[in-house]
Amino acid sequence: MSGPFGETVVHHTRGVTGQNSDGNDVYGDTNTTLTHVTLYPRESLELVQGQDTNVIGLTAVFKPALTIVATDEFTARGARWKVDGEPAQYHSSLTGTTLTKLNLTRVTG
């Protein structure tokens, strides 16, 4: 997707997978494997309840661009990650290349 030596990640999208016996929607993940994704570490310092908190995560770059919603998650490097903030969409006026850059934070609990 993004680089010839990139990594493989799994994109988890949440949606309706069926209905239960009462006719209520049942939700589940649809998994899509993406290859050649550029991943690199990111670190930020945030103030939480008056204390500095060090947030460690990943940045993922997808080429071509992906459509991402707030409930999407990714499995990369053996852990599950959620999208942190707005996806950044880039379109080059020189090459026509489209990219999506995401900040990912590890899912816990």
Phi and psi restraints in degrees (range 20) as a CNS / XPLOR table:
assign (resid 1 and name C) (resid 2 and name N)
       (resid 2 and name CA) (resid 2 and name C) 1.0 -114.9 20.0 2
assign (resid 2 and name N) (resid 2 and name CA)
       (resid 2 and name C) (resid 3 and name N) 1.0 -38.0 20.0 2
assign (resid 2 and name C) (resid 3 and name N)
       (resid 3 and name CA) (resid 3 and name C) 1.0 -144.3 20.0 2
assign (resid 3 and name N) (resid 3 and name CA)
       (resid 3 and name C) (resid 4 and name N) 1.0 149.3 20.0 2
assign (resid 3 and name C) (resid 4 and name N)
       (resid 4 and name CA) (resid 4 and name C) 1.0 -63.1 20.0 2
assign (resid 4 and name N) (resid 4 and name CA)
       (resid 4 and name C) (resid 5 and name N) 1.0 -22.5 20.0 2
assign (resid 4 and name C) (resid 5 and name N)
       (resid 5 and name CA) (resid 5 and name C) 1.0 -111.0 20.0 2
assign (resid 5 and name N) (resid 5 and name CA)
       (resid 5 and name C) (resid 6 and name N) 1.0 19.9 20.0 2
assign (resid 5 and name C) (resid 6 and name N)
       (resid 6 and name CA) (resid 6 and name C) 1.0 -69.8 20.0 2
assign (resid 6 and name N) (resid 6 and name CA)
       (resid 6 and name C) (resid 7 and name N) 1.0 178.3 20.0 2
assign (resid 6 and name C) (resid 7 and name N)
       (resid 7 and name CA) (resid 7 and name C) 1.0 -104.2 20.0 2
assign (resid 7 and name N) (resid 7 and name CA)
       (resid 7 and name C) (resid 8 and name N) 1.0 165.5 20.0 2
assign (resid 7 and name C) (resid 8 and name N)
       (resid 8 and name CA) (resid 8 and name C) 1.0 -96.5 20.0 2
assign (resid 8 and name N) (resid 8 and name CA)
       (resid 8 and name C) (resid 9 and name N) 1.0 131.6 20.0 2
assign (resid 8 and name C) (resid 9 and name N)
       (resid 9 and name CA) (resid 9 and name C) 1.0 -130.0 20.0 2
assign (resid 9 and name N) (resid 9 and name CA)
       (resid 9 and name C) (resid 10 and name N) 1.0 160.3 20.0 2
assign (resid 9 and name C) (resid 10 and name N)
       (resid 10 and name CA) (resid 10 and name C) 1.0 -113.9 20.0 2
assign (resid 10 and name N) (resid 10 and name CA)
       (resid 10 and name C) (resid 11 and name N) 1.0 125.2 20.0 2
assign (resid 10 and name C) (resid 11 and name N)
       (resid 11 and name CA) (resid 11 and name C) 1.0 -93.2 20.0 2
assign (resid 11 and name N) (resid 11 and name CA)
       (resid 11 and name C) (resid 12 and name N) 1.0 119.9 20.0 2
assign (resid 11 and name C) (resid 12 and name N)
       (resid 12 and name CA) (resid 12 and name C) 1.0 -103.9 20.0 2
assign (resid 12 and name N) (resid 12 and name CA)
       (resid 12 and name C) (resid 13 and name N) 1.0 115.9 20.0 2
assign (resid 12 and name C) (resid 13 and name N)
       (resid 13 and name CA) (resid 13 and name C) 1.0 -110.5 20.0 2
assign (resid 13 and name N) (resid 13 and name CA)
       (resid 13 and name C) (resid 14 and name N) 1.0 137.9 20.0 2
assign (resid 13 and name C) (resid 14 and name N)
       (resid 14 and name CA) (resid 14 and name C) 1.0 -97.0 20.0 2
assign (resid 14 and name N) (resid 14 and name CA)
       (resid 14 and name C) (resid 15 and name N) 1.0 133.7 20.0 2
assign (resid 14 and name C) (resid 15 and name N)
       (resid 15 and name CA) (resid 15 and name C) 1.0 -161.9 20.0 2
assign (resid 15 and name N) (resid 15 and name CA)
       (resid 15 and name C) (resid 16 and name N) 1.0 178.8 20.0 2
assign (resid 15 and name C) (resid 16 and name N)
       (resid 16 and name CA) (resid 16 and name C) 1.0 -74.5 20.0 2
assign (resid 16 and name N) (resid 16 and name CA)
       (resid 16 and name C) (resid 17 and name N) 1.0 124.8 20.0 2
assign (resid 16 and name C) (resid 17 and name N)
       (resid 17 and name CA) (resid 17 and name C) 1.0 -108.7 20.0 2
assign (resid 17 and name N) (resid 17 and name CA)
       (resid 17 and name C) (resid 18 and name N) 1.0 -4.5 20.0 2
assign (resid 17 and name C) (resid 18 and name N)
       (resid 18 and name CA) (resid 18 and name C) 1.0 164.2 20.0 2
assign (resid 18 and name N) (resid 18 and name CA)
       (resid 18 and name C) (resid 19 and name N) 1.0 -165.1 20.0 2
assign (resid 18 and name C) (resid 19 and name N)
       (resid 19 and name CA) (resid 19 and name C) 1.0 -132.4 20.0 2
assign (resid 19 and name N) (resid 19 and name CA)
       (resid 19 and name C) (resid 20 and name N) 1.0 148.3 20.0 2
assign (resid 19 and name C) (resid 20 and name N)
       (resid 20 and name CA) (resid 20 and name C) 1.0 -85.2 20.0 2
assign (resid 20 and name N) (resid 20 and name CA)
       (resid 20 and name C) (resid 21 and name N) 1.0 -176.3 20.0 2
assign (resid 20 and name C) (resid 21 and name N)
       (resid 21 and name CA) (resid 21 and name C) 1.0 -66.2 20.0 2
assign (resid 21 and name N) (resid 21 and name CA)
       (resid 21 and name C) (resid 22 and name N) 1.0 -19.6 20.0 2
assign (resid 21 and name C) (resid 22 and name N)
       (resid 22 and name CA) (resid 22 and name C) 1.0 -90.7 20.0 2
assign (resid 22 and name N) (resid 22 and name CA)
       (resid 22 and name C) (resid 23 and name N) 1.0 -0.1 20.0 2
assign (resid 22 and name C) (resid 23 and name N)
       (resid 23 and name CA) (resid 23 and name C) 1.0 86.1 20.0 2
assign (resid 23 and name N) (resid 23 and name CA)
       (resid 23 and name C) (resid 24 and name N) 1.0 8.2 20.0 2
assign (resid 23 and name C) (resid 24 and name N)
       (resid 24 and name CA) (resid 24 and name C) 1.0 -84.5 20.0 2
assign (resid 24 and name N) (resid 24 and name CA)
       (resid 24 and name C) (resid 25 and name N) 1.0 146.5 20.0 2
assign (resid 24 and name C) (resid 25 and name N)
       (resid 25 and name CA) (resid 25 and name C) 1.0 -64.9 20.0 2
assign (resid 25 and name N) (resid 25 and name CA)
       (resid 25 and name C) (resid 26 and name N) 1.0 140.7 20.0 2
assign (resid 25 and name C) (resid 26 and name N)
       (resid 26 and name CA) (resid 26 and name C) 1.0 -110.1 20.0 2
assign (resid 26 and name N) (resid 26 and name CA)
       (resid 26 and name C) (resid 27 and name N) 1.0 128.5 20.0 2
assign (resid 26 and name C) (resid 27 and name N)
       (resid 27 and name CA) (resid 27 and name C) 1.0 -102.8 20.0 2
assign (resid 27 and name N) (resid 27 and name CA)
       (resid 27 and name C) (resid 28 and name N) 1.0 148.1 20.0 2
assign (resid 27 and name C) (resid 28 and name N)
       (resid 28 and name CA) (resid 28 and name C) 1.0 -160.8 20.0 2
assign (resid 28 and name N) (resid 28 and name CA)
       (resid 28 and name C) (resid 29 and name N) 1.0 177.1 20.0 2
assign (resid 28 and name C) (resid 29 and name N)
       (resid 29 and name CA) (resid 29 and name C) 1.0 -90.7 20.0 2
assign (resid 29 and name N) (resid 29 and name CA)
       (resid 29 and name C) (resid 30 and name N) 1.0 144.3 20.0 2
assign (resid 29 and name C) (resid 30 and name N)
       (resid 30 and name CA) (resid 30 and name C) 1.0 -112.1 20.0 2
assign (resid 30 and name N) (resid 30 and name CA)
       (resid 30 and name C) (resid 31 and name N) 1.0 124.8 20.0 2
assign (resid 30 and name C) (resid 31 and name N)
       (resid 31 and name CA) (resid 31 and name C) 1.0 -106.0 20.0 2
assign (resid 31 and name N) (resid 31 and name CA)
       (resid 31 and name C) (resid 32 and name N) 1.0 132.9 20.0 2
assign (resid 31 and name C) (resid 32 and name N)
       (resid 32 and name CA) (resid 32 and name C) 1.0 -126.9 20.0 2
assign (resid 32 and name N) (resid 32 and name CA)
       (resid 32 and name C) (resid 33 and name N) 1.0 124.7 20.0 2
assign (resid 32 and name C) (resid 33 and name N)
       (resid 33 and name CA) (resid 33 and name C) 1.0 -85.8 20.0 2
assign (resid 33 and name N) (resid 33 and name CA)
       (resid 33 and name C) (resid 34 and name N) 1.0 128.9 20.0 2
assign (resid 33 and name C) (resid 34 and name N)
       (resid 34 and name CA) (resid 34 and name C) 1.0 -118.5 20.0 2
assign (resid 34 and name N) (resid 34 and name CA)
       (resid 34 and name C) (resid 35 and name N) 1.0 132.2 20.0 2
assign (resid 34 and name C) (resid 35 and name N)
       (resid 35 and name CA) (resid 35 and name C) 1.0 -108.9 20.0 2
assign (resid 35 and name N) (resid 35 and name CA)
       (resid 35 and name C) (resid 36 and name N) 1.0 163.6 20.0 2
assign (resid 35 and name C) (resid 36 and name N)
       (resid 36 and name CA) (resid 36 and name C) 1.0 59.6 20.0 2
assign (resid 36 and name N) (resid 36 and name CA)
       (resid 36 and name C) (resid 37 and name N) 1.0 37.8 20.0 2
assign (resid 36 and name C) (resid 37 and name N)
       (resid 37 and name CA) (resid 37 and name C) 1.0 -88.4 20.0 2
assign (resid 37 and name N) (resid 37 and name CA)
       (resid 37 and name C) (resid 38 and name N) 1.0 132.5 20.0 2
assign (resid 37 and name C) (resid 38 and name N)
       (resid 38 and name CA) (resid 38 and name C) 1.0 -80.5 20.0 2
assign (resid 38 and name N) (resid 38 and name CA)
       (resid 38 and name C) (resid 39 and name N) 1.0 122.8 20.0 2
assign (resid 38 and name C) (resid 39 and name N)
       (resid 39 and name CA) (resid 39 and name C) 1.0 -124.0 20.0 2
assign (resid 39 and name N) (resid 39 and name CA)
       (resid 39 and name C) (resid 40 and name N) 1.0 136.5 20.0 2
assign (resid 39 and name C) (resid 40 and name N)
       (resid 40 and name CA) (resid 40 and name C) 1.0 -148.2 20.0 2
assign (resid 40 and name N) (resid 40 and name CA)
       (resid 40 and name C) (resid 41 and name N) 1.0 153.5 20.0 2
assign (resid 40 and name C) (resid 41 and name N)
       (resid 41 and name CA) (resid 41 and name C) 1.0 -71.1 20.0 2
assign (resid 41 and name N) (resid 41 and name CA)
       (resid 41 and name C) (resid 42 and name N) 1.0 151.9 20.0 2
assign (resid 41 and name C) (resid 42 and name N)
       (resid 42 and name CA) (resid 42 and name C) 1.0 -136.5 20.0 2
assign (resid 42 and name N) (resid 42 and name CA)
       (resid 42 and name C) (resid 43 and name N) 1.0 155.1 20.0 2
assign (resid 42 and name C) (resid 43 and name N)
       (resid 43 and name CA) (resid 43 and name C) 1.0 -144.9 20.0 2
assign (resid 43 and name N) (resid 43 and name CA)
       (resid 43 and name C) (resid 44 and name N) 1.0 139.4 20.0 2
assign (resid 43 and name C) (resid 44 and name N)
       (resid 44 and name CA) (resid 44 and name C) 1.0 -142.3 20.0 2
assign (resid 44 and name N) (resid 44 and name CA)
       (resid 44 and name C) (resid 45 and name N) 1.0 158.4 20.0 2
assign (resid 44 and name C) (resid 45 and name N)
       (resid 45 and name CA) (resid 45 and name C) 1.0 -115.9 20.0 2
assign (resid 45 and name N) (resid 45 and name CA)
       (resid 45 and name C) (resid 46 and name N) 1.0 123.4 20.0 2
assign (resid 45 and name C) (resid 46 and name N)
       (resid 46 and name CA) (resid 46 and name C) 1.0 -124.9 20.0 2
assign (resid 46 and name N) (resid 46 and name CA)
       (resid 46 and name C) (resid 47 and name N) 1.0 148.7 20.0 2
assign (resid 46 and name C) (resid 47 and name N)
       (resid 47 and name CA) (resid 47 and name C) 1.0 -93.9 20.0 2
assign (resid 47 and name N) (resid 47 and name CA)
       (resid 47 and name C) (resid 48 and name N) 1.0 114.0 20.0 2
assign (resid 47 and name C) (resid 48 and name N)
       (resid 48 and name CA) (resid 48 and name C) 1.0 -123.5 20.0 2
assign (resid 48 and name N) (resid 48 and name CA)
       (resid 48 and name C) (resid 49 and name N) 1.0 118.2 20.0 2
assign (resid 48 and name C) (resid 49 and name N)
       (resid 49 and name CA) (resid 49 and name C) 1.0 49.5 20.0 2
assign (resid 49 and name N) (resid 49 and name CA)
       (resid 49 and name C) (resid 50 and name N) 1.0 45.2 20.0 2
assign (resid 49 and name C) (resid 50 and name N)
       (resid 50 and name CA) (resid 50 and name C) 1.0 77.9 20.0 2
assign (resid 50 and name N) (resid 50 and name CA)
       (resid 50 and name C) (resid 51 and name N) 1.0 3.9 20.0 2
assign (resid 50 and name C) (resid 51 and name N)
       (resid 51 and name CA) (resid 51 and name C) 1.0 -120.6 20.0 2
assign (resid 51 and name N) (resid 51 and name CA)
       (resid 51 and name C) (resid 52 and name N) 1.0 142.8 20.0 2
assign (resid 51 and name C) (resid 52 and name N)
       (resid 52 and name CA) (resid 52 and name C) 1.0 -73.3 20.0 2
assign (resid 52 and name N) (resid 52 and name CA)
       (resid 52 and name C) (resid 53 and name N) 1.0 130.3 20.0 2
assign (resid 52 and name C) (resid 53 and name N)
       (resid 53 and name CA) (resid 53 and name C) 1.0 -121.7 20.0 2
assign (resid 53 and name N) (resid 53 and name CA)
       (resid 53 and name C) (resid 54 and name N) 1.0 128.5 20.0 2
assign (resid 53 and name C) (resid 54 and name N)
       (resid 54 and name CA) (resid 54 and name C) 1.0 -90.0 20.0 2
assign (resid 54 and name N) (resid 54 and name CA)
       (resid 54 and name C) (resid 55 and name N) 1.0 117.5 20.0 2
assign (resid 54 and name C) (resid 55 and name N)
       (resid 55 and name CA) (resid 55 and name C) 1.0 -103.6 20.0 2
assign (resid 55 and name N) (resid 55 and name CA)
       (resid 55 and name C) (resid 56 and name N) 1.0 123.8 20.0 2
assign (resid 55 and name C) (resid 56 and name N)
       (resid 56 and name CA) (resid 56 and name C) 1.0 -112.7 20.0 2
assign (resid 56 and name N) (resid 56 and name CA)
       (resid 56 and name C) (resid 57 and name N) 1.0 134.2 20.0 2
assign (resid 56 and name C) (resid 57 and name N)
       (resid 57 and name CA) (resid 57 and name C) 1.0 -155.1 20.0 2
assign (resid 57 and name N) (resid 57 and name CA)
       (resid 57 and name C) (resid 58 and name N) 1.0 -161.6 20.0 2
assign (resid 57 and name C) (resid 58 and name N)
       (resid 58 and name CA) (resid 58 and name C) 1.0 -125.0 20.0 2
assign (resid 58 and name N) (resid 58 and name CA)
       (resid 58 and name C) (resid 59 and name N) 1.0 155.0 20.0 2
assign (resid 58 and name C) (resid 59 and name N)
       (resid 59 and name CA) (resid 59 and name C) 1.0 -112.8 20.0 2
assign (resid 59 and name N) (resid 59 and name CA)
       (resid 59 and name C) (resid 60 and name N) 1.0 131.4 20.0 2
assign (resid 59 and name C) (resid 60 and name N)
       (resid 60 and name CA) (resid 60 and name C) 1.0 -118.7 20.0 2
assign (resid 60 and name N) (resid 60 and name CA)
       (resid 60 and name C) (resid 61 and name N) 1.0 136.1 20.0 2
assign (resid 60 and name C) (resid 61 and name N)
       (resid 61 and name CA) (resid 61 and name C) 1.0 -120.3 20.0 2
assign (resid 61 and name N) (resid 61 and name CA)
       (resid 61 and name C) (resid 62 and name N) 1.0 124.2 20.0 2
assign (resid 61 and name C) (resid 62 and name N)
       (resid 62 and name CA) (resid 62 and name C) 1.0 -113.6 20.0 2
assign (resid 62 and name N) (resid 62 and name CA)
       (resid 62 and name C) (resid 63 and name N) 1.0 133.0 20.0 2
assign (resid 62 and name C) (resid 63 and name N)
       (resid 63 and name CA) (resid 63 and name C) 1.0 -135.7 20.0 2
assign (resid 63 and name N) (resid 63 and name CA)
       (resid 63 and name C) (resid 64 and name N) 1.0 120.0 20.0 2
assign (resid 63 and name C) (resid 64 and name N)
       (resid 64 and name CA) (resid 64 and name C) 1.0 -73.5 20.0 2
assign (resid 64 and name N) (resid 64 and name CA)
       (resid 64 and name C) (resid 65 and name N) 1.0 173.4 20.0 2
assign (resid 64 and name C) (resid 65 and name N)
       (resid 65 and name CA) (resid 65 and name C) 1.0 -62.3 20.0 2
assign (resid 65 and name N) (resid 65 and name CA)
       (resid 65 and name C) (resid 66 and name N) 1.0 150.2 20.0 2
assign (resid 65 and name C) (resid 66 and name N)
       (resid 66 and name CA) (resid 66 and name C) 1.0 -112.2 20.0 2
assign (resid 66 and name N) (resid 66 and name CA)
       (resid 66 and name C) (resid 67 and name N) 1.0 155.0 20.0 2
assign (resid 66 and name C) (resid 67 and name N)
       (resid 67 and name CA) (resid 67 and name C) 1.0 -94.2 20.0 2
assign (resid 67 and name N) (resid 67 and name CA)
       (resid 67 and name C) (resid 68 and name N) 1.0 122.9 20.0 2
assign (resid 67 and name C) (resid 68 and name N)
       (resid 68 and name CA) (resid 68 and name C) 1.0 -120.6 20.0 2
assign (resid 68 and name N) (resid 68 and name CA)
       (resid 68 and name C) (resid 69 and name N) 1.0 139.3 20.0 2
assign (resid 68 and name C) (resid 69 and name N)
       (resid 69 and name CA) (resid 69 and name C) 1.0 -116.7 20.0 2
assign (resid 69 and name N) (resid 69 and name CA)
       (resid 69 and name C) (resid 70 and name N) 1.0 165.4 20.0 2
assign (resid 69 and name C) (resid 70 and name N)
       (resid 70 and name CA) (resid 70 and name C) 1.0 -60.6 20.0 2
assign (resid 70 and name N) (resid 70 and name CA)
       (resid 70 and name C) (resid 71 and name N) 1.0 -26.6 20.0 2
assign (resid 70 and name C) (resid 71 and name N)
       (resid 71 and name CA) (resid 71 and name C) 1.0 -89.8 20.0 2
assign (resid 71 and name N) (resid 71 and name CA)
       (resid 71 and name C) (resid 72 and name N) 1.0 -2.7 20.0 2
assign (resid 71 and name C) (resid 72 and name N)
       (resid 72 and name CA) (resid 72 and name C) 1.0 -67.6 20.0 2
assign (resid 72 and name N) (resid 72 and name CA)
       (resid 72 and name C) (resid 73 and name N) 1.0 147.3 20.0 2
assign (resid 72 and name C) (resid 73 and name N)
       (resid 73 and name CA) (resid 73 and name C) 1.0 -136.0 20.0 2
assign (resid 73 and name N) (resid 73 and name CA)
       (resid 73 and name C) (resid 74 and name N) 1.0 163.7 20.0 2
assign (resid 73 and name C) (resid 74 and name N)
       (resid 74 and name CA) (resid 74 and name C) 1.0 -134.1 20.0 2
assign (resid 74 and name N) (resid 74 and name CA)
       (resid 74 and name C) (resid 75 and name N) 1.0 144.8 20.0 2
assign (resid 74 and name C) (resid 75 and name N)
       (resid 75 and name CA) (resid 75 and name C) 1.0 -105.7 20.0 2
assign (resid 75 and name N) (resid 75 and name CA)
       (resid 75 and name C) (resid 76 and name N) 1.0 121.6 20.0 2
assign (resid 75 and name C) (resid 76 and name N)
       (resid 76 and name CA) (resid 76 and name C) 1.0 -146.2 20.0 2
assign (resid 76 and name N) (resid 76 and name CA)
       (resid 76 and name C) (resid 77 and name N) 1.0 141.3 20.0 2
assign (resid 76 and name C) (resid 77 and name N)
       (resid 77 and name CA) (resid 77 and name C) 1.0 52.6 20.0 2
assign (resid 77 and name N) (resid 77 and name CA)
       (resid 77 and name C) (resid 78 and name N) 1.0 36.7 20.0 2
assign (resid 77 and name C) (resid 78 and name N)
       (resid 78 and name CA) (resid 78 and name C) 1.0 80.7 20.0 2
assign (resid 78 and name N) (resid 78 and name CA)
       (resid 78 and name C) (resid 79 and name N) 1.0 6.8 20.0 2
assign (resid 78 and name C) (resid 79 and name N)
       (resid 79 and name CA) (resid 79 and name C) 1.0 -132.9 20.0 2
assign (resid 79 and name N) (resid 79 and name CA)
       (resid 79 and name C) (resid 80 and name N) 1.0 160.0 20.0 2
assign (resid 79 and name C) (resid 80 and name N)
       (resid 80 and name CA) (resid 80 and name C) 1.0 -97.5 20.0 2
assign (resid 80 and name N) (resid 80 and name CA)
       (resid 80 and name C) (resid 81 and name N) 1.0 135.2 20.0 2
assign (resid 80 and name C) (resid 81 and name N)
       (resid 81 and name CA) (resid 81 and name C) 1.0 -127.2 20.0 2
assign (resid 81 and name N) (resid 81 and name CA)
       (resid 81 and name C) (resid 82 and name N) 1.0 145.1 20.0 2
assign (resid 81 and name C) (resid 82 and name N)
       (resid 82 and name CA) (resid 82 and name C) 1.0 -108.5 20.0 2
assign (resid 82 and name N) (resid 82 and name CA)
       (resid 82 and name C) (resid 83 and name N) 1.0 158.2 20.0 2
assign (resid 82 and name C) (resid 83 and name N)
       (resid 83 and name CA) (resid 83 and name C) 1.0 -73.2 20.0 2
assign (resid 83 and name N) (resid 83 and name CA)
       (resid 83 and name C) (resid 84 and name N) 1.0 131.4 20.0 2
assign (resid 83 and name C) (resid 84 and name N)
       (resid 84 and name CA) (resid 84 and name C) 1.0 -114.1 20.0 2
assign (resid 84 and name N) (resid 84 and name CA)
       (resid 84 and name C) (resid 85 and name N) 1.0 102.0 20.0 2
assign (resid 84 and name C) (resid 85 and name N)
       (resid 85 and name CA) (resid 85 and name C) 1.0 92.2 20.0 2
assign (resid 85 and name N) (resid 85 and name CA)
       (resid 85 and name C) (resid 86 and name N) 1.0 -169.9 20.0 2
assign (resid 85 and name C) (resid 86 and name N)
       (resid 86 and name CA) (resid 86 and name C) 1.0 -78.9 20.0 2
assign (resid 86 and name N) (resid 86 and name CA)
       (resid 86 and name C) (resid 87 and name N) 1.0 137.1 20.0 2
assign (resid 86 and name C) (resid 87 and name N)
       (resid 87 and name CA) (resid 87 and name C) 1.0 -65.8 20.0 2
assign (resid 87 and name N) (resid 87 and name CA)
       (resid 87 and name C) (resid 88 and name N) 1.0 140.6 20.0 2
assign (resid 87 and name C) (resid 88 and name N)
       (resid 88 and name CA) (resid 88 and name C) 1.0 -97.5 20.0 2
assign (resid 88 and name N) (resid 88 and name CA)
       (resid 88 and name C) (resid 89 and name N) 1.0 122.8 20.0 2
assign (resid 88 and name C) (resid 89 and name N)
       (resid 89 and name CA) (resid 89 and name C) 1.0 -103.8 20.0 2
assign (resid 89 and name N) (resid 89 and name CA)
       (resid 89 and name C) (resid 90 and name N) 1.0 135.1 20.0 2
assign (resid 89 and name C) (resid 90 and name N)
       (resid 90 and name CA) (resid 90 and name C) 1.0 -130.0 20.0 2
assign (resid 90 and name N) (resid 90 and name CA)
       (resid 90 and name C) (resid 91 and name N) 1.0 134.8 20.0 2
assign (resid 90 and name C) (resid 91 and name N)
       (resid 91 and name CA) (resid 91 and name C) 1.0 -131.0 20.0 2
assign (resid 91 and name N) (resid 91 and name CA)
       (resid 91 and name C) (resid 92 and name N) 1.0 117.2 20.0 2
assign (resid 91 and name C) (resid 92 and name N)
       (resid 92 and name CA) (resid 92 and name C) 1.0 -79.9 20.0 2
assign (resid 92 and name N) (resid 92 and name CA)
       (resid 92 and name C) (resid 93 and name N) 1.0 125.9 20.0 2
assign (resid 92 and name C) (resid 93 and name N)
       (resid 93 and name CA) (resid 93 and name C) 1.0 -76.5 20.0 2
assign (resid 93 and name N) (resid 93 and name CA)
       (resid 93 and name C) (resid 94 and name N) 1.0 -13.4 20.0 2
assign (resid 93 and name C) (resid 94 and name N)
       (resid 94 and name CA) (resid 94 and name C) 1.0 -90.2 20.0 2
assign (resid 94 and name N) (resid 94 and name CA)
       (resid 94 and name C) (resid 95 and name N) 1.0 -39.8 20.0 2
assign (resid 94 and name C) (resid 95 and name N)
       (resid 95 and name CA) (resid 95 and name C) 1.0 -112.7 20.0 2
assign (resid 95 and name N) (resid 95 and name CA)
       (resid 95 and name C) (resid 96 and name N) 1.0 -14.7 20.0 2
assign (resid 95 and name C) (resid 96 and name N)
       (resid 96 and name CA) (resid 96 and name C) 1.0 80.8 20.0 2
assign (resid 96 and name N) (resid 96 and name CA)
       (resid 96 and name C) (resid 97 and name N) 1.0 3.4 20.0 2
assign (resid 96 and name C) (resid 97 and name N)
       (resid 97 and name CA) (resid 97 and name C) 1.0 -69.2 20.0 2
assign (resid 97 and name N) (resid 97 and name CA)
       (resid 97 and name C) (resid 98 and name N) 1.0 136.7 20.0 2
assign (resid 97 and name C) (resid 98 and name N)
       (resid 98 and name CA) (resid 98 and name C) 1.0 -118.1 20.0 2
assign (resid 98 and name N) (resid 98 and name CA)
       (resid 98 and name C) (resid 99 and name N) 1.0 137.4 20.0 2
assign (resid 98 and name C) (resid 99 and name N)
       (resid 99 and name CA) (resid 99 and name C) 1.0 -132.9 20.0 2
assign (resid 99 and name N) (resid 99 and name CA)
       (resid 99 and name C) (resid 100 and name N) 1.0 154.7 20.0 2
assign (resid 99 and name C) (resid 100 and name N)
       (resid 100 and name CA) (resid 100 and name C) 1.0 -124.1 20.0 2
assign (resid 100 and name N) (resid 100 and name CA)
       (resid 100 and name C) (resid 101 and name N) 1.0 128.7 20.0 2
assign (resid 100 and name C) (resid 101 and name N)
       (resid 101 and name CA) (resid 101 and name C) 1.0 -114.4 20.0 2
assign (resid 101 and name N) (resid 101 and name CA)
       (resid 101 and name C) (resid 102 and name N) 1.0 127.6 20.0 2
assign (resid 101 and name C) (resid 102 and name N)
       (resid 102 and name CA) (resid 102 and name C) 1.0 -122.8 20.0 2
assign (resid 102 and name N) (resid 102 and name CA)
       (resid 102 and name C) (resid 103 and name N) 1.0 142.4 20.0 2
assign (resid 102 and name C) (resid 103 and name N)
       (resid 103 and name CA) (resid 103 and name C) 1.0 -95.7 20.0 2
assign (resid 103 and name N) (resid 103 and name CA)
       (resid 103 and name C) (resid 104 and name N) 1.0 130.1 20.0 2
assign (resid 103 and name C) (resid 104 and name N)
       (resid 104 and name CA) (resid 104 and name C) 1.0 -117.3 20.0 2
assign (resid 104 and name N) (resid 104 and name CA)
       (resid 104 and name C) (resid 105 and name N) 1.0 141.5 20.0 2
assign (resid 104 and name C) (resid 105 and name N)
       (resid 105 and name CA) (resid 105 and name C) 1.0 -124.7 20.0 2
assign (resid 105 and name N) (resid 105 and name CA)
       (resid 105 and name C) (resid 106 and name N) 1.0 141.3 20.0 2
assign (resid 105 and name C) (resid 106 and name N)
       (resid 106 and name CA) (resid 106 and name C) 1.0 -64.8 20.0 2
assign (resid 106 and name N) (resid 106 and name CA)
       (resid 106 and name C) (resid 107 and name N) 1.0 138.0 20.0 2
assign (resid 106 and name C) (resid 107 and name N)
       (resid 107 and name CA) (resid 107 and name C) 1.0 -85.3 20.0 2
assign (resid 107 and name N) (resid 107 and name CA)
       (resid 107 and name C) (resid 108 and name N) 1.0 128.2 20.0 2
assign (resid 107 and name C) (resid 108 and name N)
       (resid 108 and name CA) (resid 108 and name C) 1.0 -130.1 20.0 2
assign (resid 108 and name N) (resid 108 and name CA)
       (resid 108 and name C) (resid 109 and name N) 1.0 154.1 20.0 2
